[in-house]
């Protein structure tokens, strides 16, 4: 299944909620009037796009409607998709050129942080990169064991200490191992205890100092994992984290399980933080790089057919082959 099909399928619930409402508003309309724009804004807000962002989309659509004389439903929907894609564009690419580069991943319990790290490792490994995980969330019970399971599934190495160890020390040892093993990307699982902001800030500052000292010219990303099913609560959570950490991007999980996919627009337009990856399923390869164009198409188009079953399949691997 290709990128567009995965995102399209993952956005099914959001599309059924938002796009269907817009289709109903456009059906049988001879003229795009003020009532339509007011109703559109309400639909967008109900889809967790957010008031500020919904107003911005409707304002741009009004302007384009006047300039381009948009009169048909197809032209209006195409204009909406183009506005959404443009709004979401910028900053979604990962900047990881140096060897090694480092990704710090933060997020509170329950948002899918450990799962996302495992899938992120699998994604970069599939791209031909050598990946090393750093188990630096040392205070959450069973975090190290859970990350080890995902490291095994993704087929990558992991550096770990005992539970309760200094997270910065884990990062230090991971950097040393990465240098010795010619690793391309270090992915560090770090904490996300928002109930103790001061402690979190101090912990991250210590990790930053280690990276600055040991990898002074490395590319680095700080990704915040958010759960799309929580809608506006995810936006509020992101705002809280932005007060204590230098977030470069968002991993938005569980998009396939919610009708609140419009929250992506709110995060990008209101908080000015790009979405880098989105989770659109439970499989190891269901964490996808974010594409504004694919997202906009998936948000408003009908579901694309999946022809993957028509393609010839590779024979199943034996257990011995999988362990090679």
CORMOFEN-V964920 format. One record per pair of residues at least 24 apart in sequence whose C-alpha atoms are under 8 Angstrom apart, sorted by the first residue. I is the first residue (numbers start at 1). J is the second residue. D is the distance in Angstrom with one decimal. If there is no record, write none. Layout:
BEGIN
i/j/d
I/J/D
I/J/D
END
This chain:
BEGIN
i/j/d
1/306/6.7
1/307/7.6
1/308/5.6
3/288/7.2
3/294/7.8
4/294/5.4
4/295/8.0
4/298/7.5
5/303/8.0
5/304/6.2
5/305/7.7
5/306/6.9
6/280/6.8
6/286/7.6
7/280/6.4
7/288/7.8
7/294/6.8
7/295/6.5
7/298/6.3
8/294/7.5
8/295/7.4
8/297/7.4
8/298/4.2
8/299/7.3
8/303/6.0
8/304/6.9
9/256/7.4
9/280/7.7
9/298/7.6
9/303/6.5
9/304/7.7
10/255/6.0
10/256/4.1
10/257/7.8
10/279/8.0
10/280/4.5
10/281/6.7
11/255/6.4
11/256/5.7
11/259/7.7
11/261/6.9
11/280/7.6
11/298/6.1
11/299/6.3
12/256/7.0
12/259/7.9
12/298/7.8
12/299/7.9
12/303/7.1
13/256/7.0
13/257/7.2
13/258/5.9
13/259/4.7
14/47/7.5
14/258/6.5
14/259/3.7
14/260/5.8
14/261/5.5
14/262/7.4
14/299/6.8
15/259/7.3
15/298/7.2
15/299/5.0
15/300/5.9
15/301/7.6
16/259/7.8
17/47/7.5
17/259/6.3
18/43/6.5
18/44/7.1
18/47/6.2
18/299/7.8
18/300/7.7
19/299/6.9
19/300/5.1
19/301/7.6
23/73/7.8
26/73/5.7
27/73/7.4
29/73/7.9
30/71/7.2
30/72/7.6
31/71/6.0
31/72/8.0
32/70/7.6
32/71/6.2
37/62/7.5
44/262/7.5
47/259/7.1
47/260/5.5
47/261/7.2
47/262/5.5
47/263/7.5
48/231/6.0
48/232/6.4
48/260/5.6
48/261/7.3
48/262/5.2
48/263/5.1
48/266/7.5
49/262/4.5
49/263/5.0
49/264/7.3
49/265/5.7
49/266/5.2
50/232/7.8
50/263/7.3
50/265/8.0
50/266/5.6
52/266/8.0
52/270/7.1
53/265/7.0
53/266/6.0
53/269/6.3
53/270/6.7
57/83/6.8
57/84/7.3
77/300/7.5
81/296/5.3
81/297/6.5
81/300/7.1
82/296/7.5
84/265/7.7
84/292/7.8
84/296/6.0
85/292/4.8
85/293/5.2
85/295/7.4
85/296/5.5
86/292/7.4
87/265/7.6
87/268/7.7
87/269/6.8
88/265/6.6
88/268/6.2
88/269/7.3
88/274/7.5
88/292/5.5
89/292/5.7
90/274/7.1
91/274/5.5
91/275/7.9
91/276/7.9
92/249/7.5
92/274/5.4
92/275/5.8
92/276/4.8
92/290/6.4
92/291/7.5
93/276/6.6
94/221/7.5
94/276/7.0
95/219/6.6
95/220/7.4
95/221/7.4
96/185/7.9
96/219/5.4
96/220/6.8
96/221/8.0
97/219/6.5
98/184/7.7
98/217/7.9
98/218/5.6
98/219/5.7
99/182/7.7
99/183/6.9
99/184/5.0
99/185/7.1
99/218/7.3
100/178/6.8
100/179/7.2
100/182/7.5
100/183/5.8
100/184/4.5
100/185/5.2
100/186/6.8
100/218/6.8
100/219/8.0
101/184/6.3
101/185/4.9
101/186/6.2
101/218/5.5
101/219/5.0
101/220/5.8
102/185/5.6
102/186/4.6
102/187/5.9
102/188/7.5
102/218/7.3
102/219/6.5
102/220/4.8
102/221/6.5
103/185/7.4
103/186/6.1
103/187/4.7
103/188/6.1
103/220/5.6
103/221/4.8
103/222/5.8
103/223/7.2
104/187/6.1
104/188/4.9
104/189/6.4
104/190/6.5
104/220/7.6
104/221/6.2
104/222/4.7
104/223/6.2
105/187/7.3
105/188/6.1
105/189/5.3
105/190/5.8
105/222/5.9
105/223/4.9
105/224/6.0
105/225/7.2
106/189/6.7
106/190/5.3
106/191/5.7
106/192/5.4
106/222/7.6
106/223/6.3
106/224/5.0
106/225/6.3
107/190/8.0
107/191/6.8
107/192/4.7
107/193/7.9
107/224/5.6
107/225/5.0
107/226/6.9
108/191/7.4
108/192/4.7
108/193/6.2
108/194/7.3
108/225/7.9
109/192/7.6
111/225/6.5
111/226/5.7
111/227/4.9
111/253/7.1
112/225/7.1
112/226/7.7
112/227/7.2
112/253/6.6
113/225/5.8
114/143/7.7
114/146/7.1
114/147/6.0
114/150/7.7
114/189/7.4
115/147/7.9
115/150/7.0
116/225/7.8
116/251/7.8
116/253/7.7
116/279/7.8
116/287/7.2
117/147/8.0
117/150/7.9
117/187/7.2
117/189/7.3
118/147/7.2
118/150/4.8
118/151/6.1
118/153/7.6
118/154/6.2
118/284/7.8
119/150/7.9
119/154/7.2
119/284/5.4
119/285/6.4
119/286/7.5
119/287/6.1
120/287/6.9
121/151/7.7
121/154/6.3
121/156/7.3
121/187/7.4
122/154/4.8
122/155/7.5
122/284/7.0
122/285/7.2
123/285/6.6
123/287/7.6
125/154/7.9
125/156/8.0
129/183/7.8
129/184/5.8
129/185/7.2
130/156/7.8
130/182/7.7
130/183/5.1
130/184/5.1
130/185/6.5
131/156/6.1
131/157/7.2
131/183/5.9
131/184/6.1
131/185/5.0
131/186/5.9
131/187/7.4
132/156/6.1
132/157/5.2
132/158/5.6
132/159/7.5
132/174/7.6
132/178/6.9
132/183/6.7
132/185/6.4
132/186/4.9
132/187/6.3
133/157/6.3
133/158/4.5
133/159/6.3
133/174/7.7
133/186/5.8
133/187/4.9
133/188/5.8
133/189/7.6
134/158/5.7
134/159/5.0
134/160/6.4
134/170/6.5
134/171/6.3
134/174/5.9
134/186/7.0
134/187/6.1
134/188/4.4
134/189/6.1
135/159/6.2
135/160/5.1
135/161/7.5
135/167/7.9
135/170/6.8
135/188/6.2
135/189/5.4
135/190/7.4
136/160/7.3
136/166/7.8
136/167/4.5
136/168/7.2
136/170/5.7
136/171/6.6
136/188/6.2
136/189/5.2
136/190/5.1
136/191/7.4
137/167/6.5
137/189/5.5
137/190/4.5
137/191/4.9
138/162/7.4
138/163/5.0
138/164/5.1
138/165/5.9
138/166/7.3
138/167/6.2
138/191/7.9
139/163/6.2
139/164/5.0
139/165/7.7
139/191/7.9
154/284/7.8
167/203/7.4
167/207/7.3
168/203/7.5
168/206/6.2
168/207/4.8
168/210/6.8
171/207/6.9
171/210/7.5
171/211/7.9
172/210/6.3
172/211/7.6
172/214/7.6
175/214/7.2
175/215/7.8
194/240/7.7
194/241/7.5
197/244/6.8
200/244/7.5
201/244/5.7
201/245/6.8
204/245/7.5
221/247/7.8
221/248/5.8
221/249/7.4
222/246/6.8
222/247/5.1
222/248/5.2
222/249/6.6
223/247/6.0
223/248/6.1
223/249/4.9
223/250/5.3
223/251/6.5
224/249/6.5
224/250/4.9
224/251/6.0
225/250/5.9
225/251/4.7
225/252/5.9
225/253/7.1
226/250/7.1
226/251/6.2
226/252/5.0
226/253/6.1
227/252/5.9
227/253/5.0
227/254/6.2
227/255/8.0
228/252/5.9
228/253/5.8
228/254/5.8
228/255/5.6
228/258/6.9
228/260/6.6
228/261/6.6
228/263/7.1
229/254/6.5
229/255/7.0
229/257/6.9
229/258/5.2
229/259/7.7
229/260/6.3
230/260/7.9
231/260/5.7
231/261/7.8
231/263/6.0
232/263/6.8
235/263/7.4
235/266/7.3
235/267/6.1
238/267/8.0
239/271/7.2
247/273/7.6
248/273/6.8
248/274/7.3
249/273/5.8
249/274/5.1
249/275/5.5
249/276/5.6
250/274/6.3
250/275/4.5
250/276/5.5
250/277/6.8
251/275/6.2
251/276/5.9
251/277/4.8
251/278/5.6
251/279/7.6
252/277/6.4
252/278/4.7
252/279/6.1
253/278/5.7
253/279/4.3
253/280/7.1
254/278/7.9
254/279/5.4
254/280/6.1
254/281/6.9
255/279/5.9
255/280/5.4
255/281/7.8
256/280/4.9
256/281/6.0
END
